[in-house]
């Protein structure tokens, strides 16, 4: 009996992750129920007896919780986000940052965070208008949430900083940018409330920045205050509770992990496609990909991947007979023969981790929280679930990259490629073919392995031992993004080699997938050595465009990669 694959279910983890990312780019509009929940929670918090201690509201933050808070909620809120604005490094990609903010605001609609509804609506209006803060990627423990990156986002929403000139903070331009998209009109029946700009933090901290798209659609950076002026919208004034609710959550590491999760799904699909293509061009046995073989293993991901490989192998001109060609061994090297087992295991892990990430996105990662009228202090901001998911992502990225690097070695080796010239050069000695490509790919794999050490193994207690158990989930998620980028480079290297294989064998087949036609048309045979760095990245980009976003993982042997 055929085994169902989890992704055939419309509520499968892969579908849920894709749905979350699709929704995160849509306007955020609260329902009447959302509005009622947020208003009730805010009333409940403000109506508490003054004798009730409330973290961050009546008392300080972190290890200073036994000390009284600033009596001015605005000063308390601005002090929180100001002292946490200590991030470094390259900024998170704009799409990841938008997802981060969307996740933060969506979690508040559950009614447990007790944010001021007016503050929430101001944030949502800015997000809907296209305001995306520039957020540094490094500096988060992901323990009390992603405090540092979210604090930078909060400062950008408040336009709070001391930069006095257009160059402050490393802005791309000192001139006023061209704004896109246009600002949304005020919500029907309401007027945009006037709000004074918050006080400027002391000293010379750089002005917070925001992303905008220039006239050509490219992302650029400018001071947040300039972007707000361009949108015609006022900044946010933070009170203590709303500021804490914004920074006290797992949304940065979660957003990064969700985007990487989708990348890994596309990478896995692309690796299956190139496996099928390689098997067809070499005349390798099709038996390792037969459905009957997968069915008895009882691993659903393996069965799905094998169906993808079969479809690509058939579309690339392989005969229906799965027997190996006359010059091929009965059993190929594991990089071809065991591809369904390796990539299938990756696919199943992505399903499992997608479920964890989707559950995290549906919950409230905040502290304290209001539940059924009770104020509860705890640790829902601790991002251990995301950390473990990202560390599994790291293993998945490595396995896919390792498989592709080994397939590249197989294709270049005369002992395994059917006696074709070494390194696929038609002029051995006078030409070196893909020698440089393989050297670089081996380096990428080595670097990828170096990056893959679990971040949670490197945890350091801090914050006067208040944060004595930290997951470092954003560190891990950032690392997996770097690993995945290198895996795409290895795939691009393999694609060029397989394209050369098709040129050398004179392969032509009208039914082959669009990707292979594009590769053949764009990249001529390597008859003489030429620099291939740019071709590697372009080939990877072609494959990424064909497979991202991954719309279905239903095992359908009749559908090849487009």
C-alpha positions as CSV (number, residue, x, y, z in Angstrom):
1,X,0.0,0.0,0.0
2,X,1.4,3.4,-0.9
3,X,2.7,5.4,2.1
4,X,1.4,8.9,2.5
5,X,4.0,11.7,2.8
6,X,3.3,14.3,5.5
7,X,3.6,17.1,2.9
8,X,0.5,15.7,1.0
9,X,-1.5,17.1,3.9
10,X,-2.5,20.7,3.3
11,X,-1.6,21.4,7.0
12,X,1.8,19.8,6.7
13,X,4.7,21.6,8.2
14,X,6.2,22.5,4.8
15,X,2.8,24.0,3.8
16,X,2.5,25.9,7.1
17,X,6.0,27.4,6.8
18,X,5.2,28.6,3.3
19,X,1.9,30.0,4.4
20,X,3.5,31.9,7.2
21,X,6.0,33.5,4.9
22,X,3.4,34.3,2.3
23,X,1.2,35.9,5.0
24,X,4.1,37.9,6.4
25,X,4.3,40.0,3.2
26,X,0.6,40.9,3.3
27,X,-0.9,43.9,5.1
28,X,-1.4,43.1,8.8
29,X,-5.0,43.9,9.7
30,X,-6.3,42.9,13.1
31,X,-9.7,41.3,13.4
32,X,-12.3,42.5,15.8
33,X,-11.5,39.6,18.0
34,X,-7.8,40.6,17.9
35,X,-8.6,44.2,18.8
36,X,-10.9,43.1,21.7
37,X,-8.2,40.8,23.1
38,X,-5.5,43.4,23.0
39,X,-7.7,46.0,24.6
40,X,-8.9,43.7,27.3
41,X,-5.3,42.7,28.2
42,X,-4.1,46.3,28.3
43,X,-7.0,47.3,30.5
44,X,-6.2,44.3,32.8
45,X,-2.6,45.4,33.1
46,X,-3.3,49.0,33.8
47,X,-6.0,48.1,36.3
48,X,-3.7,46.0,38.5
49,X,-3.4,46.9,42.1
50,X,-0.3,49.1,42.6
51,X,1.1,46.6,45.1
52,X,1.5,44.0,42.3
53,X,5.1,43.8,41.0
54,X,5.2,43.8,37.2
55,X,8.5,43.0,35.5
56,X,9.7,46.0,33.5
57,X,6.8,48.2,34.4
58,X,7.0,48.7,38.2
59,X,10.5,47.2,38.4
60,X,13.7,47.1,36.3
61,X,14.9,44.7,33.7
62,X,17.0,41.5,33.9
63,X,19.1,41.3,37.1
64,X,17.8,44.7,38.1
65,X,14.3,43.3,38.7
66,X,14.4,44.1,42.4
67,X,15.0,47.8,41.7
68,X,12.1,50.2,41.0
69,X,11.5,51.3,37.4
70,X,11.6,54.8,36.2
71,X,8.3,56.4,37.1
72,X,7.9,57.7,33.5
73,X,6.9,54.8,31.3
74,X,8.2,56.5,28.2
75,X,11.7,57.0,29.7
76,X,11.6,53.4,31.0
77,X,10.7,52.1,27.5
78,X,13.2,54.2,25.6
79,X,15.9,53.3,28.2
80,X,15.2,49.6,27.5
81,X,15.6,49.7,23.8
82,X,18.5,52.2,24.0
83,X,20.7,50.1,26.2
84,X,20.1,47.0,24.1
85,X,21.0,48.6,20.8
86,X,24.5,47.0,20.8
87,X,24.3,44.8,17.7
88,X,27.0,44.5,15.1
89,X,27.7,42.9,11.8
90,X,25.9,42.9,8.5
91,X,22.1,43.6,8.6
92,X,19.5,40.9,8.4
93,X,18.0,40.7,4.9
94,X,15.0,43.0,4.6
95,X,12.6,40.2,3.9
96,X,13.8,38.4,7.1
97,X,13.4,41.7,9.1
98,X,9.9,42.2,7.8
99,X,9.0,38.7,8.8
100,X,10.5,39.3,12.2
101,X,8.4,42.4,12.8
102,X,5.3,40.7,11.5
103,X,5.8,37.7,13.8
104,X,6.2,40.1,16.7
105,X,3.0,42.0,16.0
106,X,1.0,39.0,15.2
107,X,2.0,37.4,18.5
108,X,0.7,40.5,20.3
109,X,-2.8,40.0,18.8
110,X,-3.2,36.9,21.0
111,X,-3.9,39.2,23.9
112,X,-1.3,38.0,26.3
113,X,1.3,40.8,26.0
114,X,-0.9,43.7,27.1
115,X,0.6,46.2,24.7
116,X,-1.1,49.5,24.2
117,X,-3.5,49.1,21.3
118,X,-2.6,52.5,20.0
119,X,1.1,51.6,19.9
120,X,0.3,48.3,18.2
121,X,-1.7,50.0,15.5
122,X,1.0,52.6,14.9
123,X,3.5,49.8,14.4
124,X,1.2,47.9,12.1
125,X,0.5,51.0,10.0
126,X,4.2,51.6,9.5
127,X,4.8,47.9,8.6
128,X,1.9,48.0,6.1
129,X,3.3,51.2,4.6
130,X,6.6,49.4,3.8
131,X,8.7,50.6,6.8
132,X,11.4,47.9,7.4
133,X,14.1,48.7,10.0
134,X,17.8,48.0,9.4
135,X,18.7,45.4,12.0
136,X,22.3,44.1,12.7
137,X,22.5,40.3,12.6
138,X,24.9,39.7,15.4
139,X,24.6,40.1,19.2
140,X,21.6,38.1,20.3
141,X,21.5,35.3,22.9
142,X,17.9,34.4,21.9
143,X,17.4,33.7,25.6
144,X,15.3,36.6,26.8
145,X,14.2,36.7,23.2
146,X,16.2,38.4,20.5
147,X,16.6,41.5,22.6
148,X,19.4,43.2,20.7
149,X,18.1,43.0,17.1
150,X,14.6,43.8,18.2
151,X,15.8,46.8,20.1
152,X,17.4,48.1,17.0
153,X,14.1,47.7,15.2
154,X,12.3,49.4,18.0
155,X,14.7,52.4,17.8
156,X,14.1,52.7,14.1
157,X,10.3,52.7,14.6
158,X,10.8,55.5,17.2
159,X,13.4,57.3,14.9
160,X,15.4,57.6,18.2
161,X,19.1,58.4,17.7
162,X,21.5,61.2,17.6
163,X,22.6,61.2,14.0
164,X,22.6,64.8,12.9
165,X,23.6,64.4,9.2
166,X,22.6,62.2,6.3
167,X,25.8,60.2,6.6
168,X,25.1,59.0,10.2
169,X,25.0,55.3,10.7
170,X,26.5,54.5,7.3
171,X,23.5,55.5,5.2
172,X,23.9,54.8,1.5
173,X,22.7,58.2,0.6
174,X,22.9,61.7,2.1
175,X,20.1,62.8,-0.1
176,X,16.4,62.2,0.2
177,X,15.5,58.8,-1.3
178,X,12.8,58.0,-3.7
179,X,10.1,56.2,-1.8
180,X,8.3,52.9,-2.7
181,X,5.7,51.8,-1.8
182,X,3.6,54.9,-1.4
183,X,2.2,55.4,2.1
184,X,-1.2,53.9,2.8
185,X,-4.0,56.3,3.6
186,X,-5.2,56.5,7.3
187,X,-7.6,53.8,8.4
188,X,-11.2,54.7,7.6
189,X,-12.8,56.7,10.4
190,X,-9.6,57.5,12.1
191,X,-7.0,60.3,11.9
192,X,-3.3,59.7,12.1
193,X,-2.5,60.8,15.7
194,X,0.1,63.4,16.2
195,X,3.1,62.3,18.3
196,X,6.1,64.2,19.4
197,X,9.4,62.6,18.6
198,X,11.0,60.9,21.6
199,X,14.0,62.4,23.3
200,X,17.4,61.7,21.7
201,X,19.7,59.3,23.4
202,X,23.0,61.0,24.6
203,X,26.5,60.7,23.0
204,X,27.1,59.8,19.4
205,X,25.2,56.6,18.8
206,X,24.5,56.3,15.1
207,X,21.0,57.2,13.9
208,X,18.8,54.1,13.4
209,X,18.2,53.2,9.8
210,X,15.4,51.7,7.7
211,X,15.3,50.1,4.3
212,X,13.6,51.5,1.2
213,X,13.4,50.6,-2.4
214,X,15.0,53.0,-4.9
215,X,13.5,53.8,-8.3
216,X,15.0,50.6,-9.7
217,X,13.5,48.4,-7.0
218,X,16.8,47.8,-5.2
219,X,17.0,47.9,-1.4
220,X,18.9,50.9,0.0
221,X,19.3,52.3,3.5
222,X,18.6,55.7,5.0
223,X,18.1,57.3,8.4
224,X,14.8,56.0,9.9
225,X,13.6,59.5,10.4
226,X,14.0,60.3,6.7
227,X,12.1,57.2,5.7
228,X,9.3,58.1,8.1
229,X,9.1,61.6,6.7
230,X,9.0,60.1,3.2
231,X,6.1,57.9,4.1
232,X,4.4,60.8,5.8
233,X,3.8,58.8,9.0
234,X,4.8,59.6,12.6
235,X,7.2,57.5,14.7
236,X,6.3,55.3,17.6
237,X,6.4,56.4,21.2
238,X,7.3,53.5,23.4
239,X,5.9,52.9,26.8
240,X,7.7,50.4,29.1
241,X,5.3,47.5,28.6
242,X,4.9,47.8,24.8
243,X,8.7,48.2,24.4
244,X,9.4,45.1,26.5
245,X,6.7,43.1,24.6
246,X,8.4,44.0,21.3
247,X,11.9,43.1,22.2
248,X,11.1,40.1,24.5
249,X,10.5,37.4,21.9
250,X,12.1,34.8,19.6
251,X,11.0,36.6,16.4
252,X,14.5,37.4,14.9
253,X,15.9,33.8,15.1
254,X,12.4,32.4,14.1
255,X,12.2,34.7,11.0
256,X,15.7,33.8,9.9
257,X,15.0,30.0,10.5
258,X,11.7,30.2,8.5
259,X,13.4,31.7,5.5
260,X,16.3,29.3,5.6
261,X,13.8,26.4,6.0
262,X,12.3,27.3,2.7
263,X,15.7,27.7,1.1
264,X,16.7,24.2,2.3
265,X,13.5,22.8,0.8
266,X,14.3,24.3,-2.6
267,X,17.9,23.1,-2.3
268,X,16.8,19.6,-1.6
269,X,14.5,19.6,-4.6
270,X,17.2,20.9,-6.8
271,X,19.7,18.3,-5.6
272,X,17.1,15.6,-6.5
273,X,16.7,17.1,-9.9
274,X,20.5,17.1,-10.7
275,X,20.7,13.5,-9.4
276,X,18.1,12.4,-11.9
277,X,19.8,14.3,-14.7
278,X,23.2,12.9,-13.9
279,X,21.9,9.3,-13.7
280,X,20.3,9.7,-17.1
281,X,23.4,11.2,-18.8
282,X,25.7,8.6,-17.4
283,X,23.3,5.7,-18.2
284,X,23.3,4.7,-14.5
285,X,20.9,2.2,-13.1
286,X,17.4,3.4,-12.3
287,X,16.8,0.6,-9.9
288,X,17.8,2.7,-6.8
289,X,15.0,5.0,-7.6
290,X,12.2,2.5,-8.2
291,X,9.1,3.1,-6.1
292,X,8.9,-0.5,-4.9
293,X,12.4,-0.2,-3.3
294,X,11.4,3.0,-1.4
295,X,8.0,1.5,-0.3
296,X,9.6,-1.3,1.7
297,X,11.9,1.1,3.5
298,X,8.9,2.9,5.0
299,X,10.5,6.4,5.0
300,X,8.1,8.8,3.4
301,X,10.7,11.4,2.5
302,X,12.8,8.8,0.7
303,X,9.8,7.8,-1.4
304,X,9.1,11.4,-2.3
305,X,12.7,12.2,-3.4
306,X,13.0,9.0,-5.4
307,X,9.9,10.0,-7.3
308,X,11.5,13.4,-8.1
309,X,14.7,11.6,-9.3
310,X,12.7,9.2,-11.5
311,X,10.8,12.1,-13.1
312,X,14.0,14.0,-13.9
313,X,15.7,10.9,-15.1
314,X,12.8,10.1,-17.5
315,X,12.6,13.7,-18.7
316,X,16.3,13.7,-19.4
317,X,15.9,10.8,-21.9
318,X,16.6,7.7,-19.8
319,X,14.9,4.5,-21.1
320,X,12.0,3.1,-19.1
321,X,14.2,0.0,-18.4
322,X,15.9,0.7,-15.1
323,X,18.8,-1.6,-15.9
324,X,22.2,0.1,-16.1
325,X,23.8,0.9,-19.4
326,X,26.3,-1.5,-20.9
327,X,29.3,0.5,-19.6
328,X,27.9,1.2,-16.1
329,X,28.4,-0.9,-12.9
330,X,25.6,-2.9,-11.4
331,X,25.8,-0.6,-8.3
332,X,26.9,3.0,-8.5
333,X,28.8,4.9,-5.9
334,X,26.6,5.9,-2.9
335,X,26.4,9.6,-4.0
336,X,24.1,8.4,-6.8
337,X,22.7,5.2,-5.4
338,X,21.8,6.5,-1.9
339,X,20.6,9.9,-3.0
340,X,16.9,9.0,-2.1
341,X,18.0,7.9,1.4
342,X,20.1,11.0,2.1
343,X,17.8,13.6,0.6
344,X,14.7,11.8,1.8
345,X,16.0,12.0,5.4
346,X,16.6,15.7,4.9
347,X,13.1,16.1,3.6
348,X,11.6,14.3,6.7
349,X,13.7,16.4,9.0
350,X,12.5,19.6,7.3
351,X,8.9,18.4,7.9
352,X,9.6,17.8,11.5
353,X,11.4,21.1,12.1
354,X,8.8,23.0,10.0
355,X,6.2,21.8,12.5
356,X,8.3,23.2,15.4
357,X,8.8,26.5,13.7
358,X,5.2,26.8,12.8
359,X,4.1,26.1,16.3
360,X,6.5,28.8,17.6
361,X,5.1,31.3,15.2
362,X,1.5,30.6,16.4
363,X,2.4,31.2,20.0
364,X,3.3,34.0,22.4
365,X,7.0,34.3,23.2
366,X,6.9,37.1,25.7
367,X,7.3,37.7,29.5
368,X,5.3,38.5,31.5
369,X,2.0,37.4,30.0
370,X,-1.6,37.7,30.9
371,X,-3.6,34.5,30.7
372,X,-7.2,34.3,31.7
373,X,-6.8,37.5,33.7
374,X,-3.7,36.3,35.6
375,X,-0.3,37.9,35.2
376,X,2.4,35.2,34.9
377,X,6.1,35.7,34.9
378,X,8.1,33.0,33.2
379,X,10.4,32.2,30.3
380,X,8.3,31.9,27.1
381,X,10.9,34.1,25.4
382,X,13.6,31.4,25.5
383,X,14.2,30.2,21.9
384,X,15.4,26.7,22.6
385,X,12.9,25.3,20.1
386,X,14.2,27.5,17.3
387,X,17.8,26.7,18.3
388,X,17.4,23.0,18.0
389,X,15.5,23.4,14.7
390,X,18.3,25.5,13.3
391,X,20.9,23.0,14.4
392,X,19.0,20.3,12.6
393,X,18.9,22.6,9.6
394,X,22.7,22.8,9.8
395,X,22.9,19.0,9.5
396,X,20.5,19.0,6.6
397,X,22.5,21.7,4.7
398,X,25.7,19.8,5.2
399,X,24.2,16.5,4.0
400,X,22.8,18.1,0.8
401,X,26.1,19.9,0.1
402,X,28.2,16.8,0.8
403,X,26.1,14.7,-1.5
404,X,26.4,17.3,-4.3
405,X,30.2,17.7,-3.8
406,X,30.6,13.9,-4.1
407,X,28.5,13.8,-7.2
408,X,30.7,16.6,-8.7
409,X,33.7,14.4,-7.9
410,X,32.0,11.4,-9.6
411,X,31.2,13.3,-12.8
412,X,34.8,14.6,-13.1
413,X,36.5,11.2,-12.5
414,X,37.1,9.1,-15.6
415,X,36.9,6.0,-13.4
416,X,33.2,6.9,-12.7
417,X,32.0,9.0,-15.6
418,X,32.2,6.3,-18.3
419,X,35.7,7.1,-19.5
420,X,35.1,10.7,-20.4
421,X,38.2,13.0,-20.2
422,X,39.5,13.8,-16.7
423,X,37.9,16.9,-15.3
424,X,35.7,17.0,-18.4
425,X,38.2,18.9,-20.5
426,X,38.4,17.9,-24.1
427,X,42.1,19.0,-24.1
428,X,43.7,17.3,-21.0
429,X,47.1,18.9,-20.3
430,X,46.5,21.8,-22.5
431,X,43.3,22.5,-20.6
432,X,42.4,21.9,-17.0
433,X,38.6,21.8,-17.3
434,X,36.8,21.8,-14.0
435,X,39.9,21.5,-11.8
436,X,39.4,24.9,-10.3
437,X,35.7,24.4,-9.9
438,X,36.3,21.3,-7.8
439,X,39.0,23.0,-5.7
440,X,36.6,25.8,-4.8
441,X,33.7,23.4,-4.2
442,X,35.9,21.4,-1.8
443,X,36.7,24.6,0.0
444,X,33.1,25.6,0.3
445,X,32.3,22.2,1.8
446,X,35.1,22.6,4.3
447,X,33.9,26.0,5.3
448,X,30.4,24.8,5.6
449,X,31.5,22.0,8.0
450,X,33.4,24.6,10.0
451,X,30.3,26.7,10.4
452,X,28.1,23.8,11.3
453,X,29.1,23.4,15.0
454,X,26.0,23.7,17.2
455,X,25.8,27.2,18.5
456,X,24.0,26.0,21.7
457,X,27.2,24.2,22.6
458,X,29.0,27.5,22.9
459,X,26.6,29.2,25.3
460,X,28.1,31.6,27.9
461,X,26.1,32.6,31.0
462,X,25.8,36.4,31.3
463,X,23.7,39.3,32.5
464,X,24.9,38.9,36.2
465,X,24.0,35.2,35.8
466,X,20.3,36.1,35.3
467,X,20.7,34.6,31.8
468,X,22.6,31.5,32.9
469,X,21.2,29.2,30.2
470,X,21.1,30.6,26.7
471,X,20.3,28.9,23.3
472,X,22.1,31.3,20.9
473,X,19.3,30.5,18.3
474,X,20.0,33.5,16.1
475,X,23.7,32.6,15.9
476,X,22.7,29.2,14.7
477,X,20.1,30.5,12.3
478,X,22.6,33.0,10.8
479,X,25.1,30.2,10.4
480,X,22.7,28.0,8.6
481,X,22.0,30.8,6.2
482,X,25.7,31.0,5.4
483,X,25.9,27.3,5.1
484,X,23.0,27.2,2.7
485,X,24.6,30.0,0.5
486,X,27.7,27.8,0.2
487,X,25.6,24.8,-0.6
488,X,24.0,26.7,-3.5
489,X,27.6,27.5,-4.8
490,X,28.4,23.8,-4.7
491,X,25.2,23.1,-6.6
492,X,26.1,25.7,-9.2
493,X,29.4,24.0,-9.6
494,X,27.8,20.6,-10.1
495,X,25.2,22.1,-12.6
496,X,28.0,23.4,-14.8
497,X,29.8,20.1,-14.7
498,X,26.6,18.2,-15.6
499,X,25.9,20.8,-18.4
500,X,29.4,20.0,-19.7
501,X,28.6,16.3,-19.5
502,X,25.6,16.9,-21.7
503,X,27.8,18.9,-24.2
504,X,30.4,16.1,-24.3
505,X,27.9,13.3,-24.8
506,X,26.0,15.3,-27.4
507,X,22.8,14.9,-25.4
508,X,19.7,16.5,-26.9
509,X,16.2,15.8,-25.7
510,X,13.1,18.0,-26.3
511,X,11.4,16.7,-23.1
512,X,14.1,17.8,-20.7
513,X,13.3,20.3,-18.0
514,X,13.5,24.1,-18.6
515,X,16.5,24.4,-16.3
516,X,18.7,22.2,-18.4
517,X,17.7,24.0,-21.6
518,X,18.6,27.3,-19.9
519,X,22.0,26.0,-18.8
520,X,22.8,24.7,-22.3
521,X,21.8,27.9,-23.9
522,X,23.6,30.3,-21.5
523,X,26.8,28.3,-20.8
524,X,28.7,27.1,-23.9
525,X,30.9,24.0,-23.8
526,X,34.2,24.4,-21.9
527,X,36.4,23.7,-24.9
528,X,39.1,26.1,-23.6
529,X,39.7,27.2,-20.1
530,X,37.9,30.3,-18.9
531,X,37.1,31.9,-15.6
532,X,33.9,30.2,-14.2
533,X,33.3,32.1,-10.9
534,X,30.4,34.2,-12.4
535,X,29.0,31.2,-14.2
536,X,28.8,29.2,-10.9
537,X,26.7,31.8,-9.2
538,X,24.5,32.3,-12.2
539,X,23.9,28.6,-12.6
540,X,23.0,28.4,-8.9
541,X,20.6,31.4,-9.3
542,X,18.9,29.6,-12.2
543,X,18.3,26.5,-10.1
544,X,17.1,28.6,-7.2
545,X,14.6,30.4,-9.4
546,X,13.2,27.1,-10.6
547,X,12.7,25.6,-7.2
548,X,12.0,28.5,-4.8
549,X,9.4,28.7,-3.5
550,X,8.7,25.0,-3.3
551,X,5.0,24.7,-4.0
552,X,4.5,21.0,-3.4
553,X,6.2,18.0,-2.0
554,X,3.6,15.5,-3.0
555,X,5.4,12.5,-4.5
556,X,4.3,12.7,-8.1
557,X,6.4,10.7,-10.5
558,X,4.8,12.3,-13.5
559,X,6.1,15.8,-12.7
560,X,9.7,16.8,-13.4
561,X,11.4,20.0,-12.3
562,X,10.3,23.0,-14.4
